[in-house]
């Protein structure tokens, strides 16, 4: 009788990236959260400029929900988090929010 070994999920395996010990799943999750933070924060300005009040309100609600998560999470202590994950993904999200909000404004 063979004993089956359980394979460890590669997304939950601890890795060392640029001085930070983390899992790929946590890295992906935090990158997406920072991207959404930049997207929501920058699209608010576009909707305000176009005076679309409903979208401004919805953006404020989602933006401050993300802020409450970001403020209450563990702070980044490594160079990976401080100089790559947070600014990189937030900047990409902000640019995407700027472009996407323009298209949404045209549709509404």
C-alpha positions in Angstrom: 0.0 0.0 0.0 1.4 3.3 -1.1 1.2 6.3 1.1 0.2 9.4 -0.7 2.0 12.6 0.1 0.1 15.8 0.1 1.6 18.3 -2.2 2.1 21.7 -0.7 0.4 24.5 -2.5 3.2 26.5 -4.2 1.3 29.7 -3.5 1.6 29.1 0.2 5.3 28.2 0.3 7.5 30.7 2.1 9.9 32.5 -0.3 12.7 35.1 0.1 12.2 38.0 -2.3 14.6 41.0 -2.0 15.0 40.6 1.7 11.4 39.8 2.5 10.1 36.4 3.6 6.6 36.1 2.3 4.4 33.8 0.3 3.5 34.3 -3.4 -0.2 34.4 -2.4 0.4 37.3 0.1 2.6 39.1 -2.5 -0.2 38.9 -5.1 -2.9 39.9 -2.6 -1.0 43.0 -1.4 -0.1 44.0 -5.0 -3.8 43.8 -6.0 -4.8 45.8 -2.9 -2.3 48.5 -3.6 -3.3 48.6 -7.3 -6.9 49.1 -6.3 -5.9 51.8 -3.9 -4.2 53.7 -6.7 -7.1 53.1 -9.1 -9.8 54.3 -6.7 -7.8 57.3 -5.5 -7.1 58.6 -8.9 -10.5 57.9 -10.5 -12.2 60.1 -7.9 -10.5 63.2 -9.4 -11.7 62.3 -12.9 -15.3 61.8 -11.7 -15.2 65.0 -9.7 -14.0 66.9 -12.8 -16.8 65.5 -14.9 -19.3 66.1 -12.0 -20.6 62.6 -11.9 -21.8 62.6 -8.3 -22.9 59.0 -8.0 -19.5 57.7 -9.2 -17.7 60.1 -6.8 -19.7 58.7 -3.9 -19.1 55.1 -4.9 -15.4 55.8 -5.3 -15.2 57.5 -1.9 -16.9 54.5 -0.2 -14.6 51.9 -1.8 -11.5 54.1 -1.4 -12.0 54.6 2.3 -12.8 50.9 2.7 -9.4 50.2 1.2 -7.8 52.8 3.4 -9.2 51.2 6.5 -7.5 47.9 5.4 -4.2 49.5 4.5 -3.9 51.6 7.7 -4.7 48.5 9.9 -2.3 46.0 8.2 1.2 45.3 9.2 3.6 47.9 8.0 6.1 47.1 5.3 9.5 46.7 6.9 11.5 45.5 3.9 12.8 47.3 0.8 10.5 45.0 -1.3 7.4 46.4 0.3 8.5 50.0 0.7 10.1 50.6 -2.7 8.6 48.1 -5.1 5.2 46.7 -4.1 3.5 49.8 -2.7 4.7 52.5 -5.1 4.8 50.3 -8.2 1.3 48.8 -7.9 -0.3 52.0 -6.6 1.2 54.0 -9.5 -0.1 51.4 -12.0 -3.5 51.5 -10.4 -3.6 55.3 -10.4 -2.8 55.5 -14.1 -5.4 52.8 -14.9 -7.9 54.6 -12.7 -7.3 57.8 -14.7 -7.8 56.1 -18.0 -10.7 53.9 -16.9 -12.6 56.7 -15.3 -12.4 58.7 -18.5 -14.0 55.8 -20.4 -16.7 55.3 -17.7 -17.4 59.1 -17.8 -18.0 58.8 -21.6 -20.4 56.0 -21.1 -22.4 57.6 -18.3 
